[in-house]
Amino acid sequence: MDSFSLPDVVTESARSSFAQLARIISEAHVRANERAKATHERFNVFTTVLKAGDEVRLHTRFIHCLLDPKGLHDCGSRFLELFFETLKDSKGRDHNDREMPFDLSTKEAAWTVYKEASRSGCGQMDILLERAGYGIAIENKIGAREQENQVSCYADYLTTRFDENSLVIYLTLDGKKSDTAGVKKHYLRISYAIHILDWLEKCLRETYQIIPINQVLLQYREVVRELTGRTLNTENMKPIIEYVRQNPDIIRFRSEIATAAEKAVWETWDAIEDGIKKGLPPGWDWEIVGQVRQGDYSIKMTPPEGHVLQDAGFDILAERDAKDFGIGIRTKKTDSQLPASERAIFEKMSKSMPMDDRNEWYHLGWINLILGVADDKFASVVFNPDIDGICRKVRDYLETLEKSYVAATTDISATSLPDSNGTV
């Protein structure tokens, strides 16, 4: 992998400024962590029971609870109204990066808010808001990939039901574009980094006298800050801002720095991807699944013709979620949709397969290949990527997977053989 350096036009003074800025930011993080430890802020009920990037059980369900006027917060439609105010004040963008105006309120008619709403022909909508004559679908994406034609299908459903009085909101960590918006591409892009954090600040100000709700909102805000890399509070940001003001070269060259940093990250992923490809057992194939540069990063590994795993009924994926990069197996069905025969195989395999982490999308959990893909953790990988170590983990996993699958299917076949009377 090519090494990176700042442009030649950058003076030695500027280089020193960048190095000093990195030290100041690092020290700010140390102070923030020390303060969090001293005040016990590191204890968080959300991340104690769930992963910070749990898209459905944590984020979709909690956001739904706040938006629902009938939610147990007993604040009526106030959080929903603040959400609408946020979208009006901090405009989201459409597929073509144009600002989209938003001008709805809770005053015109009562809203009903559903979570994980199943609608014929378009699967489950993460959050669906309806009132007389208007409908809004919110698709929440943190780590998982979009399903086929997902956003365009939601738009078609809403248009059929509400004509033009409808909107699909596509919510991601950084406001990226949808891959499944279809030809019309009419949807609103918003982000956790801007819109959800702004909304939470409004909700916190509104509830400062309602201590139980305010404390929960504070904890959820910390989860979102962690996911979006905005963990430093205003006080810790002050010396960083002041240093930047005193060293304008940092602003002058920030575009070059951002471009080089992004290129360094993706060239590291390219090196990892190439290493996994070269390190696969003979005859195995691979392909990239998803829009890699937009964050959906999966490497699908396929065994050669005639291999025992070829018709096993699951995909083998090395995939990046919101936090880590790991390897596991996944079918297109949820646990409840699995046939009894496949469920029995997975139950047998779960006793012999290694597992570093649970992940609701993977039937046997997954093995971590890289712990931490957010910038603060991934920087060390960029500096010194352990390609050989990652490849060894992949090969070991595939070898264990094959043995586990053979043992499980053999065991199940043996217990299903007919007895001497011809019954099973």
N, C-alpha and C positions, 0 to 999 in steps of 0.2 A: 504493500500500500504506500502510495506517495506520501511524503511528509508535507506538512502545511507550514507556511510562514506568512507573516504579514507582508503587504506590498512593499516594494523597495522604497516607495515615497514616504513610508512611515519613518519618522525620525527616531533616533535612539531615545530621545526624551519621551516620545509617545509610547515606545515599547516599555519603558520603565513605568509609565503611567498605567498601562494595561496590567502589568504585573502587580503594581501596588493596589490597583482596584480589586484584583482577584483576592489579595490578602485581606483587604477591608471587608469584602463580602463574606469571605470565609470566617473572619472574626465575628461578623454580625450574626452568622448562623450559630457560632459557638455560644454567643451571648443569649441568643433566642432559645437554644436548647437548654442552657443552664437555668434560664428563667422559667421555662416550661417545667423543668424537673423540680425546681424549688416550689413552684405554685401548684404542682400536681396536674398541670394541664395536659400532660401526656396521656393520662387516663381518659379514654374516649369510649363511650358505650357502643358507638357504631363499629369501630374497628376492633373492639374486644370480641364481638360475636361474628363479624363479617369482614371480608376483605374490603379495603378502601375503594377498589374498583368494581365492586359487585353491582352490576348495572341494574338488575331487576329487583333483587330483594332489599337492597339498600336505597339506591337513588330513585328509581322509578316509584317505589312504594312510598318513600318519604315525601318526595315532591308532590305526589298525588294527594297525600294526606294534607299537606299545607294548602293545596289549591282547592280542595273539596270544601265547599261552604258547610257541608254537614260533617266535617271531620271532627275528631275528638278534641281538637284544640279549642273548640267552642268559641272561635273568633269569627264565626260566620264567613262572609265572603271577603274579609279584609285582606287576607294573604293573596287571594286571587286578584283583587283590585290592585294591590301593590305589584303583582307580576305584570299585569297589563300596563301599569304606569311605567315599569322598567322598560318594557318593549317599546313604549312610546318615547321615552327619554333617550334610551341607548338603542338606537335603531339597528336591527339586524340587517342582513344582506340577502339578496336573491342569488341564484346560481351564477349570475354574471357579475357579481360583486357590486351591484347597485344597492343603495340603501332602500329598504322597504318601509314605508310609513305604516304605523299601527295605531288604530284609534277605536278601540273597543273598551267597554267598561262593564261593571256588574250592575249598573244602575238601570239599564234599559230593560233587562229581563233576567229572571233567575237562571243560573247555569247549573247543569248537572255534570258531575265529573266522574268518569269511570277510569279504573286502572285495568291494564291487561285485557282490554275489551275485544272480544272475538266478534268479528263481523264476517258474514258470508263472502267468500271469494278473496279475502285479503288478510287472513290470519289475525293475529292479535295486535291491536294498537296499544302501545305502552300506556298512553294517557289520552282519553277522548273527552273533550268538553263539548256539550251541546246545550243550546237554548232554543227557544222558538225562532226558527228561521236562520240559524247559524250553527256551524260546527267547526271545531278545531281538533286536529290530531297532532299529538306530540310524539315524535319518534326519538327515543333516547339512546344514543350510541356512545359508549365509553371504550369497550374493548372488543365487543363482538362485531362480526361483519354483517352487512345488510343481507337480507334474504332477497331472492330474485324479484325484481320489479316492486320492491317493498314500498318506497315512497310514492311512486307513480300509481300504485294500486290504492293506497290510502287517498290520494288526491282524486282518483276516479270515483271511489266510494262517496267521498264528501260532496263532489260535484253532482253526482246522481241524486243525493239526498237533499242537498242545500243549494244546488245550482252554483252561482258565483260567490255566494255568501259562505265561504269556507276557506280554510287555510291549513296547510301542513307545516308544522314547525319541526325543524331538524336540529336537535340539540346534541352537540359534541363538546369535548373538552376545549377545543380551540376554534370552533366555528367552521370546520372544513366542509367541503361540498359533498353532496350525496352522489353515489354511483348509480342509483336506481331511480332517478327522478323522471326518466322518460323524456320524450321529445319536448313537452311543454315546459318542463323544468320550473314550475311555479311552486315555490316553497320558500319559507323564511329560515335562514340559517342563524342560529344563536349559539352562544358558548357558555360553558361553566365559568371560564376565566373572566368573562366580562358580565354577562347578563345574570347568571345565577348568583355570583358573588354580589353584584349590585342589588339584586332582589333581596338577598339575605340581609344585607346591611339595612335596607328599608324595614324588613321584618323585625330586626333586632331593635331598631329605634322605636318601633311601634309597640314592642312588648317589654320594654325595660322594667316596667312595674309588674309584669306577670312572670315571676321568677321561674317557675317550672318550664314554661315554654321558652323563655329567653335562654336558659341554660342549655336546653336541647339544641336550639338554633346555633348557639356558640360552638357546640361540639360538631354539629354538621358543617358549619362554615370551615372549621379546621380540616375536616375530611376533604372538602372541595379545594381548599388552599393547598393541601398536600398533593392532590391529583394534578393541579394546574401549576405547581411550582411557585406559588405565591405565599410562601410560608413566613416571610419576614413582615412584621407589623410596621406601622408607620414610624414608631420610635427607632427601630433598628434600621429603617431605610434612610433616616436623616443623614448620617455620616456618608453613606454611599452617594446620595444625591448631591451633597455639598462637595464631595471630592470630584464628581463628574463636572460640576459647574466650574470648579477651579482648573480642570484639565479638559478643555474643549476638544482636544484631539480625539478623545473617546467618542464624542458625538460626531466629529468630522468623519471618522472611519468606521462608524458602527455598521454601515451597510456592508462594507467589505468583511468585517468581523463576522457578522451574521451569516453571510454567504459562505465564508470559509468554514465556519462551525457546522453549518448544515451539511456541507459537502464532506467534512470529516466524519460526521455521524453516518451518512449513507455509504460512504466508501468502507466504513467499518462493517456495516451490515452486509455489503457486497462481499467482503472478505470472509465473513462468517458463512454466508450463503454458499460461496464457492468452496469453502473448506468442508462443509457438510456434504456437498455434492461429490467431492473427490473422496471423502471418507466413507461413503456408503459401501456396503458389501457388493461384490461383483454382480452385475445384472440388474441392480436396483435403479429405478428411475425417480425423477423428482420434478416438481413444478412449483412455481410461485402462485399462490392464490390470493386474490384481493389487490387493492390499490396500495402498493407498498409505500409510496411517497406520501400517502395520506394517512398512514398509520396502521392500516390493516395488513399485517405481515404474517403470512403463513407459508411454510414449505411443506408440501404434500409429498410423502415418500411412498412409492409403489413397488411392491416386490416383483421379481421377474416371472415370466410365464411358467406355470406349473408349480410355483411356490405354495406352500401350505397356507400362507396368509393371503393369497391373492383373492380368494372368494370368502374371506372371513366376515364380510358384512360391515366393516368399519374402515374409516380412513385413519392413516397414521400421519399426524401433523406436528411439526415444530412451529409453535405459534407464539406471537407476542401479544400479551394483553396490556391493560393499562399500567401494570407494574413490572411484570417479569417476562422472561422468554423461556418456554418449556416445551416438552414433548409429551404427547399422549395420544389416545385413540378416541375417535368420535364417530357416531353414526348420525344420520339425518333425523333420527327419532329421539324424542325425550324418553326418560326412563319409563314413564307410564305407557308409552306407545310401543315399547319393545315387545316382540313376540316372546312367549314364555321360554322357548328354546334358547333365544339369544340372551334373555335375562339370566337363565341358568348358567350359561357359559361365562358371563361376566361375573356372576357371584363366585364361581369356582376360581376364575382368574384373579379376583380381588385378594385371595388368600396368599397368592405367590408373587404378585406383581409389586415392585417397589413403588412408593408414592411419596413425593416431597410435599405435595399440596393438594387440597381439594379444589376442584373447579367445576361449577355446575354444568359446563358444556362438555366435560370429559367423563366418560363412564367409569374410569378407574383412577381418576385424578391425573396428575402429571408429574414428570421429573423436571426440576429446574435446571436449565442450561445456563441462564444468566439471571442472577438475582438483582433486579433493579434496572429498568430501562428509561426511567426519568433522567433528565440531564445530570442531576447531581450524582447519581450512581453510575450512569453509563459513561461518564467522562473517564473513569478509570479503565473501562473496557476499550475506549478509543485509544487511550495512551498505551495500553498493553493487552491487546486481545489474545486470549488463550484459545486459539483456534483448535489446536491439538486436543486440549482438554474437552472442548465442546464435542468434537468428533468422537472421542472415546466414549463419552456419555451416550451419544446417539447410537453408536454401534452396540454398546452394552445393553441399551434399552431394547433394540431390535432383537438381539439374541435372546434376552429374557422373555420378551413378548412372544416370540415363536415357541419357545419351550412351554410357556404358560398356556398358550392357546392349544397346543397339541395335547398337553396333559388334561386340560379341561374337557376338550371334545372327546378324547379317548375315554375319560372317566364317565362322562354322561352317556356315551354310546354303550359302554359296558353295563351300566345300570339300567339301560333301556332294552337290553336283549330279551327276547321272549323266553319264558321258562319251558319246562318239558311239556306243559299242557297247552303251550302256544299263546299264553297270555303274557302281557308285559308287566 
